[in-house]
Amino acid sequence: MITMRAHYVGSLRCEATHLKSGNTVVTDAPTDNHGKGEAFSPTDLLCTSLACCMISILGITAAAKNFELGKVEADITKIMASDPRRVSEIHITLDIEDKGYSEREREIIKNAALTCPVAKSLHPDIRQEVAFNFV
């Protein structure tokens, strides 16, 4: 079953639609690769998907383990390489509101984030550097 559809708009811009919800995402080539940089690039979305997957899995894990997940924010940095042009590193800093987590709960949180489906789907050559700040 097709779940998403994407099409070329022109000028190095694409629009993708999530068919069930009708939500759309626009991508634009980055300025360092002939684009305008007016929207997420496809590689930006790759890195953002990793962070969002981690946060979603934290919510699922907290509910399953019966502890409260507070506010979570992620800062994301994409590192590109050339020859071939590709994402070589993704750096994510997760700021997690500390709800008085035990050391065991902190380990559960860290493990859940690091083993999310997107993290496990990325090629092992892409370095994933994740920092956890309990604030």
C-alpha positions as CSV (number, residue, x, y, z in Angstrom):
1,M,0.0,0.0,0.0
2,I,1.4,3.4,-1.0
3,T,1.7,5.6,2.1
4,M,3.4,8.7,0.6
5,R,3.7,10.4,-2.7
6,A,6.3,13.0,-3.8
7,H,6.6,15.1,-6.9
8,Y,9.0,17.6,-8.4
9,V,7.7,21.2,-8.2
10,G,10.6,22.8,-10.1
11,S,13.6,24.8,-9.2
12,L,15.1,21.9,-7.2
13,R,12.0,21.8,-5.0
14,C,9.8,18.8,-4.2
15,E,6.5,18.3,-2.3
16,A,5.7,15.1,-0.5
17,T,2.2,14.2,0.8
18,H,1.4,11.7,3.5
19,L,-1.7,10.1,1.9
20,K,-3.6,9.1,5.0
21,S,-3.5,12.6,6.6
22,G,-3.0,14.8,3.6
23,N,-0.1,16.6,5.4
24,T,2.6,17.9,3.1
25,V,6.3,18.6,3.4
26,V,8.3,20.7,1.0
27,T,12.0,20.1,0.4
28,D,14.5,22.4,-1.3
29,A,18.0,21.8,-2.3
30,P,20.5,23.4,0.1
31,T,22.4,26.5,-0.9
32,D,25.7,24.5,-1.0
33,N,24.2,22.2,-3.6
34,H,22.6,24.6,-6.2
35,G,19.4,25.2,-4.2
36,K,17.7,28.2,-2.5
37,G,17.7,26.6,0.9
38,E,14.2,27.9,1.6
39,A,13.0,24.6,3.1
40,F,14.3,21.4,4.7
41,S,16.6,19.6,2.3
42,P,16.1,15.8,2.0
43,T,19.3,15.3,4.1
44,D,17.9,17.7,6.7
45,L,14.8,15.6,6.9
46,L,16.9,12.5,7.3
47,C,18.6,13.9,10.4
48,T,15.4,15.4,11.7
49,S,13.7,12.0,11.3
50,L,16.3,10.5,13.5
51,A,15.6,13.0,16.3
52,C,11.8,12.8,16.0
53,C,12.0,9.0,16.0
54,M,14.1,9.0,19.2
55,I,11.6,11.4,20.9
56,S,8.6,9.3,19.8
57,I,10.2,6.1,21.1
58,L,10.8,7.9,24.4
59,G,7.1,8.6,24.7
60,I,6.2,5.0,23.9
61,T,8.8,3.6,26.3
62,A,7.8,5.9,29.1
63,A,4.2,4.8,28.8
64,A,5.2,1.1,28.7
65,K,7.5,1.5,31.7
66,N,5.0,3.6,33.7
67,F,7.0,6.8,34.1
68,E,6.3,10.3,33.0
69,L,8.1,11.8,30.1
70,G,8.3,15.5,30.4
71,K,9.3,18.1,27.8
72,V,12.0,16.8,25.3
73,E,13.8,19.0,22.8
74,A,16.4,18.1,20.3
75,D,19.2,20.2,18.7
76,I,20.3,18.6,15.4
77,T,23.5,19.1,13.5
78,K,24.1,17.5,10.1
79,I,27.7,17.0,8.9
80,M,28.1,16.4,5.1
81,A,31.0,14.7,3.4
82,S,31.9,14.6,-0.3
83,D,33.0,12.1,-2.9
84,P,30.3,10.9,-2.7
85,R,28.2,13.7,-1.3
86,R,26.4,12.2,1.7
87,V,25.5,12.7,5.4
88,S,28.6,11.5,7.3
89,E,27.5,12.4,10.9
90,I,24.4,13.4,12.8
91,H,24.8,15.1,16.1
92,I,21.8,15.3,18.4
93,T,21.5,16.8,21.8
94,L,18.4,15.7,23.7
95,D,17.4,18.0,26.5
96,I,15.0,16.0,28.6
97,E,13.0,17.5,31.5
98,D,14.2,15.6,34.6
99,K,11.2,14.2,36.3
100,G,13.3,12.7,39.1
101,Y,14.4,9.7,37.0
102,S,16.3,6.9,38.7
103,E,19.5,5.8,37.2
104,R,17.7,2.8,35.8
105,E,15.1,5.0,34.1
106,R,17.8,7.2,32.6
107,E,19.4,4.1,31.1
108,I,16.1,2.9,29.8
109,I,15.6,6.4,28.2
110,K,19.1,6.4,26.6
111,N,18.8,2.9,25.3
112,A,15.3,3.5,23.8
113,A,16.6,6.6,22.0
114,L,19.7,4.9,20.6
115,T,17.8,1.9,19.4
116,C,14.9,3.7,17.7
117,P,13.9,2.4,14.2
118,V,15.5,5.2,12.3
119,A,18.8,4.8,14.2
120,K,18.8,1.1,13.4
121,S,17.9,1.8,9.7
122,L,20.8,4.2,9.0
123,H,23.9,2.9,7.4
124,P,26.6,2.2,10.0
125,D,29.0,4.5,8.2
126,I,26.8,7.4,9.4
127,R,28.2,8.4,12.8
128,Q,25.4,9.1,15.2
129,E,26.5,11.2,18.2
130,V,23.8,11.6,20.8
131,A,24.1,13.6,24.0
132,F,21.6,13.4,26.8
133,N,21.0,16.3,29.1
134,F,18.5,15.8,32.0
135,V,17.5,19.3,32.9
